[in-house]
Amino acid sequence: MYTPGDRDLLRSALLAAARADDRVTGAALTGSAALDAEDAWSDIDLAFKTTEPERVLADFTALLYRDHGAMHHMDVVFERTVYRVFLLENTLQVDLSFWPEADFGATSPKFRLLFGTTNDREPSPLPDARRFVDLAWLHALHARSSIARGRAWQAEYMISRVREYALSLACVRHDVPAGEGRGLDQLPAALLAEFETTLAHGLEDLSRAFRAVTELLITETRHLDARLAERLAPLLRALAS
C-alpha cells in the first residue's frame, strides 16, 4: 500500500522527467490535486503537452515499468489525447495524459498549469439528463423480461442500471458530479435513504426492488420534465408490476 508521501515523491519524479524532456512543453495537475482536494486515497493525475505524443508516451511508459513498479496499464483515448492509466505494485494509480500541443488546455476546473502555456478550450459538456431517462427506461424493459424469463442475475444487473441512471438524474438535479458515482455521497441523506430501499436483499427480492426503483425514477424524471414523467409513469409501473 502506498502512502501520500510515496505519491508525492513519484509525482515530483515524473514532473522532473517532464521538465528534462525537450519534447514536453507543458504540464498540468489534473484530478483532485488541481483543486487541493487530495486525500490518502487519491491517485496521481498529470497532463503533458508534447511535440511528439506517441514517443513521449512510450518513453514514460518504459520509465514507469523500469523504475516505479508499474504492473499493468490501460488506455483511454479522447479526441487526439491518450490517457494512460497505470497500476503500480503498491496499488497506486497513475494517470498520465499526453496532449498534442494544439489541444493542451483546461476543459474543466480540475486543471492547474505547472509550466508551459495552454490553449483556450471549450468546457466539457454537462451531462445530458434526458439521456439518463432514456437509458433508464431501456434497462427497465430488460429488467421486466429478465424477471419473466427467470434470469435472476441478468435482472439484478438491469435493475441496478435503472438505479444508476435514476441516481445520475438526482446528481444533476442537486448539481453534484453525475459520472462514475462521484457525486452520490454528496446527495441529501434523506434521498439516499430512499434509494437504499431499492437495493435487493438477495435474488428473491428483485421484483420488490424493481418496483421501488421505478417509483424513484419516475420522481426524478418528474423533476426534470413533468410532461415526460406523466407519459412514462404508467408504462414504467406496468413494467415493474
For each residue, the residues with C-beta under 8 A, 3 or more apart:
1: 90 91
2: 6 7 88 90 91 92
3: 6 7 40
4: 7 8 38 40
5: 8 9
6: 2 3 9 10 90 92
7: 2 3 4 10 11 42 43 44 92
8: 4 5 11 12
9: 5 6 12 13
10: 6 7 13 14 44 68 92 94
11: 7 8 14 15 33 44 46
12: 8 9 15 16
13: 9 10 16 17 68
14: 10 11 17 18 44 46 60 63 94 96
15: 11 12 18 19 27 46 114
16: 12 13 19 20
17: 13 14 20 21 60 63
18: 14 15 21 24 27 46 48
19: 15 16 24 27 115
20: 16 17
21: 17 18 24 56 59
22:
23: 50 51 52 55 56
24: 18 19 21 27 48 49 50 56
25: 49 50 51 101 116
26: 48 49 101 104 113 114 115 116 117 118
27: 15 18 19 24 46 47 48 49 113 114 115 116
28: 34 46 47 49 104 106 111 112 113 114 118
29: 33 34 45 46 47 111 112 114
30: 33 34 45 46 47 95 97 110 111 112
31: 34 42 43 44 45 95 110
32: 35 37 38 39 42 45 110
33: 11 29 30 36 37 38 42 44 45 112
34: 28 29 30 31 45 109 110 111 112
35: 32 109 110
36: 33
37: 32 33 42
38: 4 32 33 42
39: 32 42
40: 3 4
41:
42: 7 31 32 33 37 38 39
43: 7 31 92 93 94 95
44: 7 10 11 14 31 33 92 93 94 95 96
45: 29 30 31 32 33 34 95 110
46: 11 14 15 18 27 28 29 30 95 96 97
47: 27 28 29 30 96 97 99 104 111
48: 18 24 26 27 56 60 96 97 98 99
49: 24 25 26 27 28 99 101 104 116 118
50: 23 24 25 53 56 98 99 100 101
51: 23 25 101
52: 23 55 56
53: 50 56 57 80 81 82 98 99 100
54: 57 58 98
55: 23 52 58 59
56: 21 23 24 48 50 52 53 59 60 98
57: 53 54 60 61 82 84 96 98
58: 54 55 61 62
59: 21 55 56 62 63
60: 14 17 48 56 57 63 64 84 96 98
61: 57 58 64 65 70 73 84 86
62: 58 59 65 66
63: 14 17 59 60 66 67 68
64: 60 61 67 68 69 70 73 86 88 94
65: 61 62 68 70
66: 62 63
67: 63 64
68: 10 13 63 64 65 88 94
69: 64 88 89 90
70: 61 64 65 73 86 87 88 89 94
71: 87 88 89
72: 86 87
73: 61 64 70 84 85 86 87
74: 84 85
75: 82 83 84 85
76: 82 83 85
77: 81 82 83
78: 81 83
79: 103
80: 53 99 100 103
81: 53 77 78 97 98 99 100 103
82: 53 57 75 76 77 97 98
83: 75 76 77 78 95 96 97
84: 57 60 61 73 74 75 95 96 97 98
85: 73 74 75 76 93 94 95
86: 61 64 70 72 73 93 94 95 96
87: 70 71 72 73 91 93
88: 2 64 68 69 70 71 91 92 93 94
89: 69 70 71
90: 1 2 6 69
91: 1 2 87 88
92: 2 6 7 10 43 44 88
93: 43 44 85 86 87 88
94: 10 14 43 44 64 68 70 85 86 88
95: 30 31 43 44 45 46 83 84 85 86
96: 14 44 46 47 48 57 60 83 84 86
97: 30 46 47 48 81 82 83 84
98: 48 50 53 54 56 57 60 81 82 84
99: 47 48 49 50 53 80 81 103 104
100: 50 53 80 81 103 104
101: 25 26 49 50 51 104
102: 119
103: 79 80 81 99 100 119 121
104: 26 28 47 49 99 100 101 116 118 119
105: 111 118 119 120 121
106: 28 109 111 113 118 121
107: 111 121 122 123 124
108: 111 123 124
109: 34 35 106
110: 30 31 32 34 35 45
111: 28 29 30 34 47 105 106 107 108
112: 28 29 30 33 34
113: 26 27 28 106 116 117 118
114: 15 26 27 28 29
115: 19 26 27
116: 25 26 27 49 104 113
117: 26 113
118: 26 28 49 104 105 106 113 121
119: 102 103 104 105
120: 105
121: 103 105 106 107 118
122: 107
123: 107 108
124: 107 108
125: 128
126: 172
127: 131 132 168 171 172 178 179
128: 125 131 132
129: 132 133 168 169 172 224
130: 133 134 224 225
131: 127 128 134 135
132: 127 128 129 135 136 165 166 168 169 172 178
133: 129 130 136 137 165 169 217 221 224 225 228 232
134: 130 131 137 138
135: 131 132 138 139 161 165
136: 132 133 139 140 161 162 165 166 169 217 221
137: 133 134 140 141 217 232 235 236
138: 134 135 141 142
139: 135 136 142 143 158 159 161 162 165
140: 136 137 143 144 158 162 210 214 217 236 239 240
141: 137 138 144 145 239
142: 138 139 145 146 154 158
143: 139 140 146 147 155 158 159 162 210 239 240
144: 140 141 147 148 210 239 240
145: 141 142 148 149
146: 142 143 149 151 152 154 155 157 158
147: 143 144 150 151 152 155 206 207 210
148: 144 145
149: 145 146 154
150: 147
151: 146 147 154 155
152: 146 147 155 156 203 206
153: 156 157 203
154: 142 146 149 151 157 158
155: 143 146 147 151 152 158 159 206 210
156: 152 153 159 160 200 203 206
157: 146 153 154 160 161
158: 139 140 142 143 146 154 155 161 162
159: 139 143 155 156 162 163 198 200 206 209 210 213
160: 156 157 163 164
161: 135 136 139 157 158 164 165
162: 136 139 140 143 158 159 165 166 210 213 214 217
163: 159 160 166 167 195 198 213 216
164: 160 161 167 168
165: 132 133 135 136 139 161 162 168 169 217
166: 132 136 162 163 169 170 195 213 216 217 220
167: 163 164 170 171 181 184 187 195
168: 127 129 132 164 165 171 172 178 179
169: 129 132 133 136 165 166 172 173 217 220 221 223 224
170: 166 167 173 174 187 191 195 220
171: 127 167 168 174 176 177 178 183 184 187
172: 126 127 129 132 168 169 175 178 224
173: 169 170 220 223 224
174: 170 171 183 186 187 188
175: 172
176: 171 182 183 186 187
177: 171 180 182 183
178: 127 132 168 171 172 182 183
179: 127 168 182
180: 177
181: 167 184
182: 176 177 178 179
183: 171 174 176 177 178 186 187
184: 167 171 181 187 192
185: 192
186: 174 176 183
187: 167 170 171 174 176 183 184 191 192
188: 174 191 192
189: 192 193
190: 193 194
191: 170 187 188 194 195
192: 184 185 187 188 189 195 196
193: 189 190 196 197
194: 190 191 197 198 216
195: 163 166 167 170 191 192 198 213 216
196: 192 193 199
197: 193 194 212
198: 159 163 194 195 209 212 213 216
199: 196 209
200: 156 159 203 205 206 208 209
201: 205
202: 205
203: 152 153 156 200 206
204:
205: 200 201 202 208 209
206: 147 152 155 156 159 200 203 209 210
207: 147 210 211 240
208: 200 205 211 212
209: 159 198 199 200 205 206 212 213
210: 140 143 144 147 155 159 162 206 207 213 214 240
211: 207 208 214 215 240 241
212: 197 198 208 209 215 216
213: 159 162 163 166 195 198 209 210 216 217
214: 140 162 210 211 217 218 236 237 239 240
215: 211 212 218 219
216: 163 166 194 195 198 212 213 219 220
217: 133 136 137 140 162 165 166 169 213 214 220 221 236
218: 214 215 221 222 229 232 233 236 237
219: 215 216 222 223
220: 166 169 170 173 216 217 223 224
221: 133 136 169 217 218 224 225 228 229 232 233
222: 218 219 225 226 229 230
223: 169 173 219 220
224: 129 130 133 169 172 173 220 221 228 229
225: 130 133 221 222 228 229
226: 222 229 230
227: 230 231
228: 133 221 224 225 231 232
229: 218 221 222 224 225 226 232 233
230: 222 226 227 233
231: 227 228 235
232: 133 137 218 221 228 229 235 236
233: 218 221 229 230 236 237
234: 237 238
235: 137 231 232 238 239
236: 137 140 214 217 218 232 233 239 240
237: 214 218 233 234 240 241
238: 234 235 241
239: 140 141 143 144 214 235 236
240: 140 143 144 207 210 211 214 236 237
241: 211 237 238
